[in-house]
Amino acid sequence: MSWRRQGRRLGIAVLFVVVGTGLWEFQERQHKDAYTWMGVPTWEEFRPTTMHRVLRNDGYLVGWSDVRVNPLSVSYQVEARLEHRPKAKFSSRLAHAMADRHRQLRR
């Protein structure tokens, strides 16, 4: 193969990597904005202890420090679904025990 053809293939490969990385970063920022109210915590000045990564899973984000080997922040996505709420069922024995305890506390 000629040098020109190899250069063209390398250029196309680099273009795909740059575009793929940009799209991935755009998607990550959208998820971070959707899961956090005021954004993901960031550092004000760079130090080795301030380096962290944001790990994403379905429903939550975790800010993870490899230096401290600990989570730094957690964000959960909360969805309200009230239409399928199960009704609480109490046994009569439990209801009587709760009523007796309530009466004892009122004395």
Secondary structure in CASP SS format (residue, H / E / C, confidence):
PFRMAT SS
TARGET T0000
AUTHOR 0000-0000-0000
METHOD secondary structure of the structure
MODEL  1
M C 1.00
S C 1.00
W H 1.00
R H 1.00
R H 1.00
Q H 1.00
G H 1.00
R H 1.00
R H 1.00
L H 1.00
G H 1.00
I H 1.00
A H 1.00
V H 1.00
L H 1.00
F H 1.00
V H 1.00
V H 1.00
V H 1.00
G H 1.00
T H 1.00
G H 1.00
L H 1.00
W H 1.00
E H 1.00
F H 1.00
Q H 1.00
E H 1.00
R H 1.00
Q H 1.00
H H 1.00
K H 1.00
D H 1.00
A H 1.00
Y H 1.00
T C 1.00
W C 1.00
M C 1.00
G C 1.00
V C 1.00
P C 1.00
T C 1.00
W C 1.00
E C 1.00
E C 1.00
F C 1.00
R C 1.00
P H 1.00
T H 1.00
T H 1.00
M C 1.00
H C 1.00
R E 1.00
V E 1.00
L E 1.00
R E 1.00
N E 1.00
D C 1.00
G C 1.00
Y E 1.00
L E 1.00
V E 1.00
G E 1.00
W E 1.00
S E 1.00
D C 1.00
V C 1.00
R C 1.00
V C 1.00
N E 1.00
P E 1.00
L E 1.00
S E 1.00
V E 1.00
S E 1.00
Y E 1.00
Q C 1.00
V C 1.00
E C 1.00
A C 1.00
R C 1.00
L C 1.00
E C 1.00
H C 1.00
R C 1.00
P C 1.00
K C 1.00
A C 1.00
K C 1.00
F C 1.00
S C 1.00
S H 1.00
R H 1.00
L H 1.00
A H 1.00
H H 1.00
A H 1.00
M H 1.00
A H 1.00
D H 1.00
R H 1.00
H H 1.00
R H 1.00
Q H 1.00
L H 1.00
R H 1.00
R C 1.00
END
